[in-house]
Amino acid sequence: MGTGPVRAPAVAGAFYASGPEALGKQVRDCFEGRLGPGAVPRVQSGPLTSLVAVVSPHAGLQYSGYAAAHSFAALAQNGTPDALVLIGPNHHGYGQRMAVATHGSWRTPLGELEIDQGLARELLSLCPGLADDTIAHRAEHSLEVQLPFIQFVYGNAVRIVPITLYTIDFEDIHSLGDAVGRALAGKNVAIVASTDMTHYEAEQVAKAKDSAALNAILRLDERELVATVRKLSVTMCGLGPVVTMMVAAKRLGATRGVLNAYYSSGAITGEQDEVVGYASVSLFR
């Protein structure tokens, strides 16, 4: 691994298993389980061909891991990226409103993933509102829970650029999305935007709200998504990250979206009165 600080896991043993063998089994089960894609994906060798970005949730793996597995299966089947730009919400509010970690590596029980320092610094130069800040990432789980899937599929060779957002200001988010799109042009890099969907509403209510939001994502219409979230009070926690991804993806030539999977926590627990929705989406050129 490269030199620099190592971010220790913040939620190992809580959101996912704390030992390497147990975590590997847990991720494998997410791929092979009844709500997952059904099998561990075969990684397509060579650069990514048409996939630009995915949406992946971030609850405990026993709940949202099956949807996340769909997202990383879509990635694996499209090729092998050099790096992944990970964009997630800052649930705690620590640090800067738009924060990127620019150097060092992030560790899970499966090893370490190195930050793509050059790409992270390029994003800093292209987006004045983005700050180099590790405090915002220290306790945040939305990106950390993506790492075991990356490591399980690709090993520890793929680099990452972690970005957290504690803002839903449309101009700021649009500016970041534009910067991500410019920075990734011509590079073998994809975007992973992390969000859970509706929180703690009845199954049918959550499904209806999430369907409206997901339709806007699939149409690559970020303004419609924002309007839908506001009109219907959709409590998706990663609105900013998803809008950022959509803006960047369109700049990179994305023209269509595919819904890989959608279910709620009720499919796991049997509880229908208060569920959380989980979705996997892929965006393609």
N, C-alpha and C positions, 0 to 999 in steps of 0.2 A: 504494500500500500504506500501511498505518498505520505509526505511529512505533513504535520499539522495537527490541530486538536481533534480528538475523537469524541463525538457526541455519544454518550452512553444511552442505552435504552431507557425510556421513561415509563413505558407501560408493559414491559415484559412481565409475565406472570399475572397480568390483569386482562389486557385485551388479547393476548396470545400467550402461548406456552413459553416458559422461561428457559427450557433446555433445548439443545439443538436437535436431539432425536425426537422429542415430543413435538417440537415446532414443525419439523419436517413432516411428521405424520399428520399434524393438524392441517397444514397447507395441502398435502396430498389429498386428504379427505375432502377439502373444499372443492378440489377439482373433480373428484370421483363421486361425490355425494349426489343425492337425488335432485337437489336444487342447483348443483354446479353444472359445468359443461359435460360431465360424464366421464372424462378421462384426462390424464395429464397430457398437455399438448405436446406435439412434436415441434421443436423449434425450427423454423425455416432459416436456413443458412443464408448469409448475405444481408445487404441493407434492407430496411423496410421498403416496401413497394408502394402501397397506396394508403396505408393507415397513417393518419396524422395525429389523432388524439383519442383518449378514452376517458370516460367517467367511471370512477371506482369509489365505493363507499368506504366508511372507516369506523364502523362499530367493532365490537369484539368479534373475532373470527368465527365464533360459534353462531353468530347471527348474520353478519354481512359478508362473511368470507366467501360464500358461494357466489354471490354477485361479483365480488372482486375477482374471483377465479375466472369468470367469464371474460372480464376485461383483459386480464393478462394472457388468457388463452388466445384472444383475438390478436394481441400484440405478437405473441410467439409465432402464430401461424402466418403472420405477415412479414416477419423478418427479425433481424437482430440489430437493435439500435446501438449507437455509440454511447448515447446518454439519454436520460429521461428528465424532462422538466416537470417537477412535482409541485402542484399548486393546491393548497388546502386552506381551510379556515383556521384562524387563530381563536380557539374557544376561550382562552383564558384572558386575553387582552394584554398580555405582557409584551414589552418591547414596542417596536415601531409598527405602524399600521400596515405597511407593505414591506416585508422583510425577506431578504435572501441570505442564505448562508453561503459564503464564497470560498471557503477552503477547509481542508481537513477531510474527515470521513465520518460516517454514521455507522454505528455498530448495532447488530442484533445478535441473538444466539447463533445465527447462521454465518456470521462473519462481518466484514466491513465493506461498505460501499463508499468509494471515493467521490468527493465533489468535483465536478468539472469546473475548475477555477477560472479557466479562460472564458467559458461561456457565461458563468455567473458574473464576471466583471464586465463582459460585453453588455449584459442586460442592465447593469448599474449605469453604464455610460449612456444607454439608450433611453432610460426611464428615470428622470430626475426625482420622481416620487418614491422610488424604490431605495431602501436603505440596507446597508450591510450590517446585519444584526443577528447575533446568535441567541439573544435573550428570548426573542419571540418564539424560537424553536425549542427551547429547553424542556418544557413540560408538555408540548403539544403532541397529540396522538394522530392527527388526521393524515400526516405523511408517514409517520413511523410505521403504521400498520400496512402500508403498501410495500415496505422493504422486504419482508419475508417472501412475498410473491415474486418480486424481481429476482431475489437470490435463488429461489427454488427453480425458476424458469431459466435464468441466464447465468447463474453463479454470481461471482463478485466482480465481474469484468465491466459491467455496464456502470457508467458514472451517473451521478444525479446532480440536479440543481434544485434544492428545496426552497420554495417560496410560500410564506403564509400571509394571509390577508385578514386584517381586522377593520375592514371598511367595505361599504357597499355604495360608495360614491361612484356614480356611473362614469364620470369623466376620468377619475383616477384609474378605475379598472380598465376602461377602454384604452387609456394611454399605456398601461402595462401590457395588455393584450397585443397592441400594435407593436410594442417593443419586442415581445416574445416572438411574434411573427417575423419581424425583421431579423432578429438574431438567429433564428432557426433556418432561414432561407438557404437552401443548398446544402444543409447539414443532415446527417442521418440521425435525427433526434425526434422523438415524439413527446407529447404532452400527456400527463396524467392529472386530471382535475378530480379532486376528492369532495364528495358530498354525500350525506344521507338525505333522504327525501322527507316527507311529512313526518312530524314527531307527535306521538301520543294523541292520536285521534282514532275514531272507530275505523275499522277495516275499509268499509265501503266509501267513507268520506275521504280517507287517505288515498285510496286508489283513484278516485275521481280527480282529486287535486293534483296528484302526481302525474296522472295521465295527461292533463292539460299542460303541465310544466314540461314533461318529457316530449310532447309533440312539438313544442317550441324549440327545444334543443335539437330534435331530429330535423327540423326545418332550418337549423342554423340561424335562427332569428333571435338575437340576444335582446333586442328591444321588446319583442313579444314575450320573451321569458320574464323579463323584469316586470312588465305590465301584468302578466298572469300571476306572478308571485304576490304582487301587491294587491291585485283585485280579489284573489281567492285566499289570501293570507296563507300561502304555502310556506311551511316552516322548514324548508330545505336550508341547511346550515352553510352550504357551500355555494351560495348564489354568486358571490364575487369570483371565486375560482372558476366556476363553470362559464360565466360570462367572459372572463379573461381568456379561457381556452377557446371559446367560440370565435372571438375576435381574431385571435392568433391563427386558429385553424383556417378561417376563411382567407386570411392573408397568405397562407401557405397552400391555398388551392382547394381546400375541402369544399365539397359540393353536396354531400349526402351523409345522413346519419343512420345508424342501425341500432335498434334496441336489442341487446343481447339477452337481457334478463330483467325481470322485475318481480319482486315479492315483498312481503312485509315480515316483520318479526313474528306475526301471528302464525306464519307457516312453520316456525320453529317451536314456539311456545304453546300454540293452540289458543292463545288469548286474542280475542277479536275487538275488545272494547277500546284498548289503547295500544296502537301499534306504531312502529317506525318503518318507513318504506326504504327499500334498497334497490338501486338500479345499476345496470351496466350498459353503457352506450359506447359505440365506436363511431368516429368520424373519418370519412375517407375522401381522397381526391377523386 
